[in-house]
Amino acid sequence: METLLTRYARLVIEVQLKLQEGDSLSINSEASTLAFARLLAQKAVMATRQTATIVHTNHGKVVDVIPIEPVEKEIFRPPVQGAVMCHIVDLDEHPYLTPTNLSTVANEVSILGKYGLLADPVFLDRRIAVPWANIPYPGPRWALQLLGAQASEEDMWKLFTAIYRIEDEHAFRFWEEQGNLLAYRKQKLNKQGRCMLHMVGDGWQLEATMAKDTIWAGGRQTLANQRSFFSSLPVQALHAALDGKSAKGTFTSSRPFYVLGQEVKGAQFTVEEGLVTDYTAETGGDALDALFSVDDDAKRVSEIALADHDTVESHSLGKSIHPHFAREMASVIILGGFSLDNLTTQQNEEDLEESALCTSLVRVAIPIGDSHLSVTIHSEDGKEVSVMEEGIFTEEELV
């Protein structure tokens, strides 16, 4: 396992954050992941030749600040070039199927956050301008949700290793190539301009229009100084913000997903003028009721994320149990708040309203990706392009 952890740390340093000499790395970690934080910091200072700082937190509150120094004396170190940040996410801290009081959850922001259902805070003038990343760390509770009660620690690491492709050095090349592939797709999709999307699944169809002055996002991120990084791994999806009043039709969940401590199966939704007007579920319907009671826009269709169906993530993550992986394991429709990385020129609330973006306090990802999904986009100049067929991106059409 030590070899796997070392390789994972190298993946974060060399591929995800792309640390350089002079970088000042800050690592946020709870007590449960401090050992990995130390390993990550020790490997990082070898690359940066600068101090790395572990910020030990307890439920978000700072407990201690631990500097990890490089071997060089300070006089021989390169000048500090800039900050880099990461947060280690203990996958076992998520509540999963732990029940909560559904009658009061609408007024409990901390509970909504605990279940990973809060939308991004909208700070249009305070976007992060340094490389940053969320770094998942696996545990037995996470593995149990996917592999069953008989899953061993070896099974857990086998699953995590497969998802991150850290069996060998190929992982480093794989994620670079995946970043290039998503950058190519993103460029081609954004070249189409603002489009109407027509989605067809097994017995359902939905159409919606991209929000005004927004772009497709996802994959590798690039700062104004042209420095690139992955804020999250794995990466499979590209996502688009939708005009919050445009969606109409129906859609059905393609696999189970967790909401407020319940597993939702067989969910079906009817949408008119961007808003879910009717819905049913084989299980978990009362959890959806509670979530949708938070505010008027919690039921609004705000985003589409497209990911290939035939991937390791899709096969390994049979249900959507943790928000970190929600968009990467299958194509999803998002209800609730929008994503900041889709924005372009928006500077204030009036701009958000002009783009008809959904500003709900909450958001939930509904998996729709499977071998039946097809997606076509219709540009404003009348051009029609097939983007996805049988759940797979159609590369030859994106030219």
Phi, psi and omega in degrees: 000327180301320178297319179297316180296319178297317179294322177296317178299319178295322178300316178298314185288313189272328185251312186286307181264341181051056183297144181234164175302133179095350178292141176252102186270132174243128183242117174271130183211138169280170183301324185294339182243016183297324181298317178291324177300319178295317178299315180298316180295319180296321177288325182295317184293338175291331179273322187268336186055029176225164180297134169255143184242126173263121176261103181280121183241159174231104185054042176091346180266136184290127178258320184202156174238121188243109177279138174244117188263147172287170183288332183292144170294154187303326183294337182263000183278152177290159177295150177293126182266331182166173183268149171224139185232146171211157181231122178277123183260111176283108183297338179282348179282344180292141184287342179050245184264023174287121184289158175222169180282102185292338183286341182243355189296332182299335181256008184246089182299322181297324179291317178300319178294321179301323180272005177072032186250006178276139175286165177301137173295139186266093174242088187292337182257010183224048179282144183295128184245023177228159175300139180207161181199150167261128187243103180290144174232125189281163177204170184296327179294320176298312182296323181301322181297329185260327188251349181096169187295339182274001184296133178265171176298324177297319178298319180300311182291329176296317178295311182297320179298319179295317182296320183265359177057042182257024175298327182205189183293347181300335181305320183296317179288322182301311185288330174295316179293322178295320176299319178295319180297314180293325177297320178296311180299318181297317178299315181293320179293317180291335176294337180287344181077197180290127188230161166263133180254133177244115183248134179232127178239199181282092179085016178212161172207146184217142173230149180202160181248140176300145177293147180298140177058042174231165182228163170290141181223171180127167180075215181291140177252148182231129179277173181299331179274011178073010174282133183247157180194167172250117178287345181206144169227147000288164175233125176224338192255152164242140184230150181232139174281141182250146169302120188294353180246009191259334188291140175207145180129211180223160170205159185228140178291138183266347177203163182295154174214156185262135175222120173051045176081010178234149175269123179262123179236149173056042182278135178234138185230141172247133187235134175224132180049041175085351187246136174292118182259342179205147178202151175221160177208143177295320174219154175084011181298324181290333175291320175297319178305313182295317180296316183289348179275356184297311176203173186295334184263004180297337180261013184269136178283115190242344188199149171236134175238128183250127178221142178303141180282327187265069181230167175301318180299315182297320182282326186277327182258083188292344176212157184273100186248343183222134184298337181299325185258001192302318184274347188261346184270338181192162173298142182222156167251131180261131170254136178108213189296154183275172177258135183294330186286355175275349186282158176235286187254002184295129183239342184207180183297327179297321178295321178296320178293322179297325179274358181056043178275143182277127183247034177299152176293333186242167173205148178219140180262124179256114180292130178234352186286130171197188184287356180264349189282131170231145182226129177236140176247144180239113183280167183293340178270009176093359181285138178244129183228130174280122182261325184214136175225135182052036177078009183237138176302139178260088187302321186293339180279337185273066179232000000 
